[in-house]
């Protein structure tokens, strides 16, 4: 392969993929979305708690999000603290889901 052929293949490949800036914006947007979801869940949880209503579903959403985030970080970085956080958040999420369906 000559230099021009390699450059041409690289251009064609990169047409469908994101460049570094686009990847950063894409990843950052998910972080902002997660913050908004967290804030909404917190607001709805506080409202329902003040009205003496159960709010397990909102806690389940947040803890499930945290669990998947920690597990992904553990798989990528291999740090035990992320595994521990993922297991703890997953257990909390499972408990909230069970309480939601049981109606405790």
C-alpha positions in Angstrom: 0.0 0.0 0.0 1.3 3.4 -0.8 0.8 6.6 1.2 -2.1 7.9 -0.8 -4.1 4.7 -0.5 -3.6 4.6 3.2 -4.8 8.2 3.5 -7.8 7.6 1.3 -8.9 4.6 3.4 -8.5 6.6 6.6 -10.7 9.4 5.2 -13.4 6.9 4.3 -13.2 5.2 7.7 -13.4 8.5 9.6 -16.5 9.8 7.7 -18.7 7.6 9.8 -16.8 7.9 13.1 -16.6 10.7 15.6 -13.5 12.8 15.9 -12.0 13.5 19.4 -14.0 16.7 19.9 -17.3 15.0 18.9 -16.6 12.1 21.2 -15.9 14.4 24.1 -19.2 16.4 23.4 -21.1 13.1 23.1 -19.8 11.7 26.4 -20.3 15.0 28.2 -23.9 15.2 27.0 -24.6 11.9 28.7 -23.1 13.2 31.9 -25.4 16.3 31.8 -28.4 14.1 31.0 -27.6 11.9 34.0 -27.4 15.0 36.3 -30.8 16.2 35.0 -32.3 12.8 35.6 -30.8 12.7 39.1 -32.1 16.1 40.0 -35.6 15.3 38.8 -35.6 12.0 40.7 -34.5 13.9 43.8 -37.2 16.5 43.4 -39.9 13.9 42.9 -38.6 11.8 45.8 -38.7 14.8 48.2 -42.2 15.8 47.1 -43.5 12.2 47.6 -41.7 11.9 51.0 -43.2 15.2 52.2 -46.6 13.8 51.3 -45.9 10.5 53.1 -45.9 8.5 49.9 -43.4 5.8 49.0 -40.7 6.9 46.5 -38.8 3.7 45.9 -39.0 3.9 42.1 -36.9 7.1 42.0 -34.2 5.7 44.3 -34.2 2.6 42.2 -33.5 4.6 39.0 -30.6 6.5 40.6 -29.0 3.5 42.2 -29.3 1.5 39.0 -27.6 4.2 37.1 -24.8 4.4 39.7 -24.4 0.7 39.7 -24.0 0.4 36.0 -21.6 3.4 36.0 -19.4 1.8 38.8 -19.4 -1.6 37.1 -18.3 0.0 33.8 -15.6 1.9 35.6 -14.4 -1.3 37.3 -14.3 -3.2 34.0 -12.3 -0.4 32.4 -10.0 0.5 35.3 -9.9 -2.6 37.5 -10.1 -0.8 40.8 -11.8 -2.7 43.6 -13.6 0.4 45.0 -15.6 0.7 41.7 -16.6 -3.0 42.1 -17.7 -2.4 45.7 -19.6 0.7 44.7 -21.3 -1.1 41.9 -22.3 -4.1 44.1 -23.6 -1.8 46.8 -25.6 0.4 44.5 -26.9 -2.7 42.7 -28.1 -4.2 46.0 -29.8 -0.9 46.9 -31.5 -0.8 43.5 -32.7 -4.3 43.8 -34.0 -3.7 47.3 -35.9 -0.6 46.1 -37.4 -2.5 43.1 -38.6 -5.3 45.4 -40.1 -2.8 47.8 -41.8 -1.0 45.0 -43.5 -4.1 43.7 -44.3 -5.5 47.2 -45.7 -2.2 48.3 -43.9 -1.8 51.6 
